[in-house]
Amino acid sequence: MLRNCLLFIIVFLGGNLLAQDPPEVVFGPPFDFPLTLSGNFGEIRANHFHGGLDFKTDGVSGKKVLALADGYISRVRVTHGSGYVLDVTYDTGYWTINRHLSGFVAPIAGRVEALQYEQESWEVEIVPEPGEYPVRKGEQIAWSGNTGYSFGPHLHLDMFESATDDYIDPLPFFMKRIRDTKPPRADAYMLWAYPGEGVVDGRQGPKSYPVDQKKNIEAWGKIAAGIKAFDYMDQTSNKYGVHTVILSVDGQEVFRSVVDRFSQYENRMINSWAYSGYMKSFKDPGNTLRMLHPANEERGWVTIDEERDYKFEYILKDRYGNTARYTFVVRGKKQPIPSLRYKDKHIFTWDRVNYLHDLGMSLIIPKGLLYDNVYLNYQLRGEADDVAFTYQLHDQTVYLHDYCDLSIGLRNMPVADSTKYYVARVYGKGRMSSVGGSYENGFMHARIRELGTYTVALDTIPPEVTAVEPGSWAKKGEIAFRVRERETGIASYRGTIDGEYAIFGLEIMTNKLICVPDPERVKKGEKHEVEITVTDRCGNVTVARETFTW
């Protein structure tokens, strides 16, 4: 008995120590100044996990980004979403992606610009040969920035394990350089009742409770819990994701999440694990995310079948071992459990192919796209002069793991040009967003990744393109146009100066097209004409022209 206890202690402590020990691989820092973070690995984001670390750059762009070890530059990109992007493969068995840069170093910077002119495109990609651009540890590889979908100057660093291409947490490589003595903190709990088999405080839908609430929570049957919590670090006011969350009931572990790695395939499974910012302590049957670890056969669901108090305890840990504990009581009390009401044809099952066909609509969901069974609240509505019926597939958003096929028939075609129609997601108060689609034989066919409400809409309005303070272009050193496209989004754009292609980048945070003229192509002190052509996804085109003196 004593021997077994000692063995358990050794294994338990040893495991914890190993989890906190720095890795054998030694990386240098990405900057030559003290490191602080604005975001950590695995934070809950819309439809994905935050894949890396966000390093602060003192609120400015243009800091030197350094190689972490010896290796080579393996990919170079310019994109609207991540701005200037540089991939580096290291000799250590890891590779990284550096995002939101302001620029590349020579000779890569010149090669990128030449390719942009050659392809007449802001977005370009270069995949060098492995030995073409070698780097040494501590060598400058780029400049930090604020390009792409970025809320402020910083460096986003993704790290991957070369053997698996898994996203991994880079923090263990930099823990000695970043101070953290603050434990995570919880804001609220959430409880779920299993449909038709459980009830919490008289209801089945998810119900939230503040961590300091005093009122008794009463439940009966099959329930599950979740928690909204954040981690914190020294010298910053930022909120971060929590590395480890452990739920126990009456001293018995029920569920554990450890945010340490995930694959690109698993990335979208965040929609199955996270709910309105809460981390679920249960696992949907179609969710194979490896960072989730149920400790019971019910995937984290708990059965309340005795009229007594059940003690729920959460343990929250960060990468540094800083720990916080939170407890609450669920009182078992017999109460009616509402039965499920549904139509057989409106049940979607997670482990098979699902079909839904109705007047003018067809939906096919392949096996493997649902994380759990769905009992649809399906409705069809529409007026006689509508382009198409509006189909409420479900009254709540249900995230699918990948795209499926949706077809909607057109009832009226007020415009003969079929390219002007698109499938639209309908939200509250009639707000719509385009999911695209193509027309064929009276139907619009689109690919969707969420169940919600859909219809077909018409877009004949071209984008709005407006010059931004053209009188100050010469002083600012850049040409700028603002683009407003309210329906289907921008499909393409092209800019010229004096009839010759000019490199314009789309600043997606401000919807501006910006060009910094090349002095070898645009002469100073002379009058020039700039022309911008913007096309939306339904083929509507706007051409804007402006004369300026550079």
C-alpha positions as CSV (number, residue, x, y, z in Angstrom):
1,M,0.0,0.0,0.0
2,L,2.8,2.5,1.1
3,R,4.9,1.5,-1.9
4,N,2.0,2.1,-4.3
5,C,1.3,5.5,-2.7
6,L,5.0,6.5,-3.0
7,L,5.0,5.4,-6.6
8,F,1.9,7.4,-7.3
9,I,3.5,10.5,-5.7
10,I,6.7,10.1,-7.7
11,V,4.9,9.6,-11.0
12,F,2.4,12.5,-10.3
13,L,5.1,15.0,-9.2
14,G,7.5,13.8,-11.9
15,G,4.8,14.3,-14.5
16,N,4.1,17.8,-13.3
17,L,7.8,18.7,-13.2
18,L,8.3,17.4,-16.7
19,A,5.4,19.4,-17.9
20,Q,7.0,22.6,-16.5
21,D,10.6,21.8,-17.5
22,P,11.9,23.8,-20.5
23,P,12.3,21.7,-23.7
24,E,15.7,20.3,-24.7
25,V,15.7,22.5,-27.8
26,V,17.0,26.0,-27.0
27,F,15.5,28.9,-29.1
28,G,16.7,32.5,-29.0
29,P,14.2,35.3,-28.6
30,P,12.4,36.8,-31.6
31,F,13.4,40.3,-30.5
32,D,16.4,42.0,-28.9
33,F,14.2,43.6,-26.1
34,P,12.3,42.2,-23.2
35,L,9.4,39.9,-24.2
36,T,5.8,40.5,-23.2
37,L,2.6,38.9,-24.7
38,S,-0.7,40.3,-25.8
39,G,-2.0,36.8,-26.7
40,N,-1.1,33.2,-25.9
41,F,-1.5,29.8,-27.4
42,G,-5.0,28.3,-27.8
43,E,-7.1,31.3,-26.9
44,I,-10.7,31.0,-28.0
45,R,-11.3,32.8,-31.3
46,A,-14.1,32.8,-33.8
47,N,-14.1,29.3,-35.5
48,H,-10.4,28.6,-34.5
49,F,-7.9,28.5,-31.8
50,H,-5.3,31.2,-31.5
51,G,-2.4,29.3,-33.1
52,G,0.6,30.9,-31.5
53,L,1.9,33.8,-29.3
54,D,1.4,37.5,-29.9
55,F,4.5,39.4,-28.9
56,K,4.1,43.1,-28.0
57,T,6.3,45.6,-29.9
58,D,5.9,48.7,-27.7
59,G,3.0,49.9,-29.9
60,V,5.1,50.5,-33.0
61,S,6.0,48.7,-36.2
62,G,9.5,48.3,-37.6
63,K,11.1,46.2,-34.9
64,K,13.8,43.7,-36.0
65,V,12.4,40.2,-36.0
66,L,15.2,37.6,-35.3
67,A,15.7,34.0,-36.3
68,L,15.1,31.7,-33.3
69,A,17.8,29.2,-34.4
70,D,19.7,28.0,-37.5
71,G,17.5,27.1,-40.4
72,Y,16.1,28.5,-43.6
73,I,13.3,30.5,-45.0
74,S,10.7,28.1,-46.4
75,R,7.8,30.3,-47.6
76,V,7.2,34.0,-48.2
77,R,3.7,35.4,-48.6
78,V,1.7,38.6,-48.8
79,T,-1.9,38.1,-47.9
80,H,-4.9,40.3,-47.0
81,G,-5.6,38.3,-43.8
82,S,-2.1,38.0,-42.3
83,G,-0.3,40.8,-44.2
84,Y,3.4,40.1,-44.8
85,V,4.1,36.5,-43.7
86,L,7.4,34.6,-43.4
87,D,7.8,30.9,-42.7
88,V,11.1,29.6,-41.2
89,T,12.1,25.9,-40.9
90,Y,14.6,25.3,-38.2
91,D,17.2,22.6,-37.8
92,T,15.6,21.8,-34.4
93,G,12.6,19.8,-35.7
94,Y,10.2,22.8,-35.6
95,W,9.1,25.5,-38.0
96,T,7.4,28.8,-37.5
97,I,5.1,31.3,-39.2
98,N,5.7,35.0,-38.5
99,R,2.6,37.1,-39.3
100,H,1.6,40.8,-39.6
101,L,5.1,41.9,-40.6
102,S,5.7,45.3,-42.1
103,G,8.3,44.0,-44.5
104,F,11.0,41.6,-45.5
105,V,14.7,42.0,-45.6
106,A,16.8,42.0,-48.7
107,P,17.0,40.2,-51.1
108,I,13.5,38.7,-50.3
109,A,11.8,42.2,-50.3
110,G,13.0,42.9,-53.8
111,R,11.9,39.5,-55.1
112,V,8.4,39.9,-53.6
113,E,7.9,43.3,-55.1
114,A,9.1,42.1,-58.5
115,L,6.6,39.2,-58.3
116,Q,3.8,41.6,-57.4
117,Y,4.4,43.6,-60.5
118,E,4.8,40.5,-62.6
119,Q,1.6,38.9,-61.4
120,E,-0.2,42.3,-61.0
121,S,-1.4,41.2,-57.6
122,W,-0.8,42.3,-54.0
123,E,-1.2,38.7,-52.8
124,V,1.8,36.6,-53.8
125,E,3.6,33.5,-52.6
126,I,7.2,32.3,-52.9
127,V,8.4,28.8,-51.9
128,P,12.2,28.9,-52.0
129,E,14.4,25.9,-52.2
130,P,15.6,24.7,-48.7
131,G,19.1,26.1,-49.1
132,E,18.2,29.3,-50.9
133,Y,17.8,31.6,-47.9
134,P,19.6,30.2,-44.9
135,V,19.4,31.9,-41.5
136,R,21.5,31.9,-38.4
137,K,20.3,32.2,-34.8
138,G,19.8,35.8,-33.9
139,E,20.0,37.1,-37.5
140,Q,17.3,39.6,-38.6
141,I,14.7,37.9,-40.9
142,A,12.0,40.6,-41.1
143,W,10.4,43.8,-39.7
144,S,7.5,43.6,-37.2
145,G,4.3,45.3,-38.2
146,N,0.6,45.7,-38.2
147,T,-0.5,44.4,-41.6
148,G,-3.5,42.2,-42.4
149,Y,-6.2,41.5,-39.8
150,S,-4.4,43.1,-36.9
151,F,-5.6,45.3,-34.1
152,G,-2.3,46.8,-33.3
153,P,1.5,46.4,-33.9
154,H,2.7,43.0,-32.8
155,L,4.4,39.8,-34.0
156,H,2.2,36.7,-34.2
157,L,4.4,33.6,-34.0
158,D,3.0,30.2,-34.8
159,M,5.1,27.2,-34.1
160,F,4.8,23.7,-35.6
161,E,6.3,20.3,-34.9
162,S,7.9,19.3,-38.1
163,A,7.2,15.6,-37.6
164,T,3.5,16.1,-37.3
165,D,2.8,19.6,-38.5
166,D,0.8,20.1,-35.3
167,Y,0.4,23.6,-33.9
168,I,2.3,23.5,-30.6
169,D,2.5,26.0,-27.7
170,P,5.7,28.1,-28.2
171,L,5.6,29.4,-24.6
172,P,7.8,26.7,-23.0
173,F,10.7,27.9,-25.2
174,F,10.5,31.5,-23.8
175,M,9.3,30.9,-20.2
176,K,12.6,32.1,-18.7
177,R,12.3,35.3,-20.6
178,I,8.6,36.1,-19.6
179,R,7.6,36.5,-16.0
180,D,4.2,35.1,-14.8
181,T,3.2,34.8,-11.1
182,K,-0.5,35.4,-11.6
183,P,-3.0,32.4,-11.6
184,P,-6.0,32.2,-13.9
185,R,-9.4,33.6,-12.8
186,A,-12.9,32.4,-13.4
187,D,-15.8,34.7,-14.3
188,A,-18.8,32.4,-14.5
189,Y,-20.0,28.8,-14.7
190,M,-22.5,27.3,-17.2
191,L,-24.6,24.2,-16.8
192,W,-26.3,22.1,-19.5
193,A,-29.1,19.6,-19.2
194,Y,-29.0,16.6,-21.6
195,P,-32.0,16.9,-24.0
196,G,-34.8,14.8,-22.7
197,E,-32.7,13.3,-19.8
198,G,-31.9,16.2,-17.5
199,V,-33.0,19.5,-16.1
200,V,-31.2,22.4,-14.4
201,D,-33.3,24.9,-12.4
202,G,-36.4,23.9,-14.3
203,R,-34.9,24.3,-17.8
204,Q,-32.8,22.4,-20.4
205,G,-31.0,25.1,-22.3
206,P,-27.6,26.3,-21.1
207,K,-27.8,28.5,-18.0
208,S,-24.9,30.7,-16.6
209,Y,-24.1,31.5,-13.0
210,P,-21.5,34.0,-11.6
211,V,-18.7,32.4,-9.6
212,D,-19.8,34.3,-6.5
213,Q,-23.5,33.5,-6.8
214,K,-25.1,32.3,-3.5
215,K,-28.4,30.8,-4.8
216,N,-28.7,27.0,-4.8
217,I,-28.5,25.4,-8.2
218,E,-31.0,22.6,-8.4
219,A,-30.8,19.8,-11.0
220,W,-32.0,16.3,-11.8
221,G,-30.9,13.8,-14.4
222,K,-28.0,14.1,-16.8
223,I,-26.1,17.5,-16.7
224,A,-22.8,18.9,-17.6
225,A,-20.7,22.0,-16.7
226,G,-18.5,24.6,-18.3
227,I,-16.5,27.6,-17.2
228,K,-15.5,31.0,-18.5
229,A,-12.0,31.8,-17.3
230,F,-8.9,33.7,-18.3
231,D,-5.3,33.7,-17.4
232,Y,-3.2,36.8,-16.6
233,M,0.5,37.7,-16.6
234,D,2.8,40.1,-14.9
235,Q,3.4,43.6,-16.3
236,T,0.3,43.4,-18.6
237,S,-3.4,43.9,-18.3
238,N,-4.2,41.4,-21.1
239,K,-6.4,38.4,-20.7
240,Y,-5.1,35.0,-22.0
241,G,-6.4,31.5,-22.5
242,V,-6.2,29.0,-19.7
243,H,-3.8,26.1,-20.3
244,T,-5.4,23.4,-18.0
245,V,-8.9,23.1,-16.7
246,I,-9.9,20.2,-14.5
247,L,-13.4,19.5,-13.3
248,S,-14.1,17.1,-10.4
249,V,-17.4,16.1,-8.8
250,D,-17.4,14.9,-5.2
251,G,-13.6,14.5,-5.5
252,Q,-13.7,12.4,-8.6
253,E,-12.2,13.9,-11.8
254,V,-14.8,14.1,-14.5
255,F,-13.0,16.1,-17.3
256,R,-9.7,17.7,-18.2
257,S,-8.7,20.1,-21.0
258,V,-5.0,20.7,-21.7
259,V,-4.4,23.3,-24.4
260,D,-1.0,22.1,-25.7
261,R,-1.3,21.2,-29.4
262,F,-3.8,20.7,-32.2
263,S,-3.8,19.9,-35.9
264,Q,-5.2,22.0,-38.7
265,Y,-8.0,19.4,-39.0
266,E,-8.9,19.8,-35.3
267,N,-8.8,23.6,-35.4
268,R,-12.5,24.1,-36.2
269,M,-13.5,21.7,-33.4
270,I,-13.3,24.7,-31.1
271,N,-16.9,25.3,-32.1
272,S,-17.8,22.0,-30.4
273,W,-15.8,22.7,-27.3
274,A,-16.3,26.4,-26.7
275,Y,-19.8,28.0,-26.2
276,S,-20.1,31.8,-25.9
277,G,-16.6,32.0,-24.4
278,Y,-17.2,29.1,-22.0
279,M,-15.0,26.0,-22.1
280,K,-17.2,22.9,-21.9
281,S,-16.2,20.2,-19.4
282,F,-17.8,17.6,-21.7
283,K,-17.2,16.3,-25.1
284,D,-19.6,15.9,-28.1
285,P,-19.5,12.4,-29.6
286,G,-18.3,13.7,-33.0
287,N,-15.5,15.8,-31.5
288,T,-12.0,14.2,-31.7
289,L,-10.0,17.1,-30.4
290,R,-7.0,15.6,-28.6
291,M,-6.7,18.3,-25.9
292,L,-10.0,17.1,-24.4
293,H,-9.9,14.3,-21.8
294,P,-13.1,12.9,-20.4
295,A,-12.6,10.8,-17.2
296,N,-15.9,9.0,-17.3
297,E,-17.8,6.9,-19.9
298,E,-20.3,9.7,-20.3
299,R,-17.8,12.0,-21.9
300,G,-18.0,14.4,-18.9
301,W,-21.8,14.3,-18.4
302,V,-22.8,13.8,-14.7
303,T,-25.9,12.0,-13.5
304,I,-27.7,13.7,-10.6
305,D,-29.9,11.0,-9.2
306,E,-29.8,11.5,-5.4
307,E,-31.4,14.3,-3.4
308,R,-28.3,15.6,-1.9
309,D,-25.5,18.2,-2.5
310,Y,-23.0,17.4,-5.3
311,K,-19.7,19.3,-4.9
312,F,-18.3,20.6,-8.2
313,E,-14.7,21.8,-8.2
314,Y,-12.7,23.5,-10.9
315,I,-8.9,23.7,-10.9
316,L,-7.3,26.2,-13.3
317,K,-3.6,26.1,-14.2
318,D,-1.4,28.1,-16.5
319,R,1.9,27.0,-18.1
320,Y,3.9,28.2,-15.1
321,G,1.9,26.1,-12.6
322,N,0.0,29.1,-11.1
323,T,-3.2,27.5,-9.9
324,A,-6.7,28.7,-8.8
325,R,-9.6,26.6,-7.4
326,Y,-13.3,27.3,-7.6
327,T,-16.2,25.3,-6.1
328,F,-19.9,25.3,-6.3
329,V,-22.8,23.0,-5.2
330,V,-25.5,21.4,-7.4
331,R,-28.3,20.2,-5.2
332,G,-30.1,17.1,-6.4
333,K,-33.8,17.7,-6.4
334,K,-36.4,15.6,-8.3
335,Q,-38.2,17.7,-10.8
336,P,-40.0,17.0,-14.1
337,I,-37.8,16.5,-17.1
338,P,-39.3,17.9,-20.3
339,S,-39.6,15.3,-23.1
340,L,-38.2,16.1,-26.6
341,R,-40.6,17.1,-29.2
342,Y,-39.5,16.8,-32.8
343,K,-40.4,15.4,-36.3
344,D,-38.4,12.4,-37.4
345,K,-37.3,14.0,-40.6
346,H,-35.9,16.9,-38.7
347,I,-33.3,14.9,-36.7
348,F,-29.8,15.1,-37.9
349,T,-27.5,12.4,-36.5
350,W,-23.8,13.0,-36.0
351,D,-22.6,9.6,-37.2
352,R,-24.3,9.3,-40.6
353,V,-25.1,11.2,-43.8
354,N,-28.1,13.6,-43.3
355,Y,-30.5,14.9,-45.9
356,L,-33.2,17.6,-45.8
357,H,-35.4,18.2,-48.8
358,D,-38.3,20.6,-49.0
359,L,-40.1,22.8,-51.5
360,G,-37.3,24.3,-53.6
361,M,-34.5,23.3,-51.2
362,S,-32.0,20.5,-50.8
363,L,-29.4,20.1,-48.1
364,I,-26.9,17.2,-47.8
365,I,-24.5,16.9,-44.8
366,P,-21.9,14.2,-45.2
367,K,-21.0,11.9,-42.3
368,G,-18.4,13.5,-40.0
369,L,-19.5,17.1,-40.3
370,L,-21.8,17.2,-37.2
371,Y,-20.3,17.0,-33.7
372,D,-23.6,15.9,-32.1
373,N,-27.2,15.1,-32.9
374,V,-29.4,18.1,-33.8
375,Y,-33.1,18.4,-33.4
376,L,-34.0,21.0,-36.0
377,N,-36.4,23.8,-35.4
378,Y,-37.1,24.0,-39.2
379,Q,-39.4,26.6,-40.8
380,L,-40.1,27.8,-44.3
381,R,-41.4,31.3,-45.0
382,G,-41.7,33.8,-47.8
383,E,-43.9,36.2,-49.8
384,A,-45.2,35.8,-53.3
385,D,-42.7,38.2,-54.9
386,D,-39.6,37.0,-53.0
387,V,-36.7,35.8,-55.1
388,A,-36.7,32.6,-53.1
389,F,-38.3,31.1,-50.0
390,T,-36.4,31.7,-46.7
391,Y,-35.4,28.4,-45.0
392,Q,-34.8,28.3,-41.3
393,L,-32.7,25.1,-41.1
394,H,-32.4,25.7,-37.3
395,D,-33.2,28.6,-35.0
396,Q,-29.6,28.5,-33.6
397,T,-26.3,28.4,-35.3
398,V,-24.9,24.8,-35.6
399,Y,-21.3,24.7,-36.6
400,L,-20.3,22.0,-39.1
401,H,-16.7,20.7,-39.3
402,D,-16.5,21.3,-43.0
403,Y,-18.6,22.5,-46.0
404,C,-21.8,20.9,-47.2
405,D,-24.1,21.4,-50.2
406,L,-27.1,23.7,-50.0
407,S,-29.4,24.3,-53.1
408,I,-32.2,26.8,-53.1
409,G,-34.6,27.3,-56.0
410,L,-35.4,30.7,-57.4
411,R,-39.2,31.6,-57.5
412,N,-38.7,35.0,-59.2
413,M,-35.9,36.5,-61.3
414,P,-36.4,40.2,-61.5
415,V,-33.0,40.5,-63.2
416,A,-32.2,38.1,-66.1
417,D,-28.4,38.0,-65.4
418,S,-28.0,34.9,-63.1
419,T,-24.6,36.1,-61.9
420,K,-26.3,38.8,-59.8
421,Y,-27.9,36.3,-57.4
422,Y,-26.2,34.8,-54.3
423,V,-27.1,32.6,-51.4
424,A,-27.4,34.7,-48.2
425,R,-27.3,33.8,-44.5
426,V,-30.1,35.7,-42.8
427,Y,-29.7,37.0,-39.2
428,G,-32.0,38.9,-36.9
429,K,-33.8,42.1,-38.1
430,G,-33.3,40.9,-41.7
431,R,-29.5,41.4,-41.8
432,M,-27.8,39.2,-44.4
433,S,-24.3,38.1,-45.4
434,S,-23.3,36.4,-48.6
435,V,-22.1,32.8,-48.7
436,G,-21.7,33.0,-52.5
437,G,-23.0,30.3,-54.8
438,S,-23.6,29.7,-58.5
439,Y,-26.7,29.4,-60.6
440,E,-27.7,26.3,-62.5
441,N,-31.1,25.2,-63.9
442,G,-33.2,27.4,-61.7
443,F,-31.3,26.8,-58.5
444,M,-28.5,28.5,-56.6
445,H,-25.9,26.1,-55.3
446,A,-23.7,27.0,-52.4
447,R,-21.4,25.5,-49.8
448,I,-22.1,26.3,-46.1
449,R,-20.4,25.5,-42.8
450,E,-23.2,26.5,-40.4
451,L,-26.8,25.6,-40.0
452,G,-28.9,28.7,-39.7
453,T,-31.4,30.6,-41.9
454,Y,-30.7,31.0,-45.7
455,T,-32.3,32.5,-48.8
456,V,-31.3,33.9,-52.2
457,A,-30.7,37.6,-52.6
458,L,-29.9,39.9,-55.5
459,D,-26.8,42.2,-55.8
460,T,-26.8,44.7,-58.6
461,I,-25.1,47.6,-56.7
462,P,-21.5,48.2,-57.5
463,P,-18.9,48.9,-54.7
464,E,-18.4,52.5,-53.6
465,V,-14.8,53.7,-54.2
466,T,-13.8,57.1,-52.7
467,A,-10.4,58.8,-52.8
468,V,-9.2,59.6,-49.2
469,E,-7.8,63.1,-48.9
470,P,-6.1,63.2,-52.3
471,G,-4.7,66.6,-51.6
472,S,-2.4,65.2,-48.9
473,W,-1.2,62.1,-50.8
474,A,2.2,63.7,-51.7
475,K,2.8,64.8,-48.1
476,K,1.8,61.4,-46.6
477,G,3.7,59.5,-49.2
478,E,0.8,57.2,-50.0
479,I,-2.3,57.0,-52.2
480,A,-5.5,55.8,-50.5
481,F,-9.0,54.9,-51.6
482,R,-11.8,53.7,-49.3
483,V,-14.0,50.8,-50.6
484,R,-17.5,50.1,-49.3
485,E,-19.0,46.8,-50.5
486,R,-22.2,46.1,-48.5
487,E,-23.4,42.8,-49.9
488,T,-21.2,40.1,-51.5
489,G,-17.7,41.3,-50.8
490,I,-14.8,42.3,-53.0
491,A,-13.8,39.7,-55.6
492,S,-10.9,41.6,-57.1
493,Y,-9.3,45.0,-57.5
494,R,-6.6,46.6,-59.7
495,G,-4.9,49.9,-59.6
496,T,-2.9,51.8,-62.2
497,I,-0.9,55.1,-62.3
498,D,-0.6,56.7,-65.7
499,G,-1.9,53.4,-67.2
500,E,0.8,51.2,-65.6
501,Y,0.0,48.7,-62.9
502,A,0.6,50.0,-59.4
503,I,0.8,47.9,-56.2
504,F,-2.2,48.5,-54.0
505,G,-2.7,46.6,-50.8
506,L,-6.2,46.1,-49.2
507,E,-6.0,47.2,-45.6
508,I,-8.9,45.1,-44.4
509,M,-9.2,46.7,-41.0
510,T,-10.1,50.1,-42.6
511,N,-11.3,48.9,-46.1
512,K,-8.7,51.1,-47.7
513,L,-6.7,50.4,-50.9
514,I,-3.2,51.9,-50.2
515,C,-0.3,52.4,-52.6
516,V,3.2,53.7,-51.7
517,P,4.4,54.8,-55.2
518,D,7.7,53.5,-56.4
519,P,9.9,56.7,-57.1
520,E,11.4,54.9,-60.1
521,R,8.0,54.5,-61.7
522,V,6.2,57.6,-60.5
523,K,8.2,60.8,-61.0
524,K,8.1,63.5,-58.3
525,G,6.8,67.0,-59.1
526,E,4.6,65.8,-62.0
527,K,0.9,65.3,-62.4
528,H,-0.4,61.7,-62.6
529,E,-3.6,59.9,-63.0
530,V,-4.6,57.0,-60.7
531,E,-7.3,54.6,-61.7
532,I,-8.9,51.9,-59.4
533,T,-11.2,49.2,-60.6
534,V,-13.1,47.2,-58.0
535,T,-15.3,44.2,-58.7
536,D,-17.6,42.5,-56.3
537,R,-18.5,38.8,-56.1
538,C,-21.6,39.3,-58.3
539,G,-19.6,41.0,-61.1
540,N,-20.6,44.6,-60.3
541,V,-17.7,47.0,-61.2
542,T,-16.7,50.4,-60.1
543,V,-13.9,52.5,-61.7
544,A,-12.6,55.5,-59.8
545,R,-10.1,58.0,-61.2
546,E,-8.2,60.8,-59.5
547,T,-5.5,63.2,-60.8
548,F,-2.8,64.2,-58.3
549,T,0.6,65.8,-58.3
550,W,3.3,63.7,-56.7
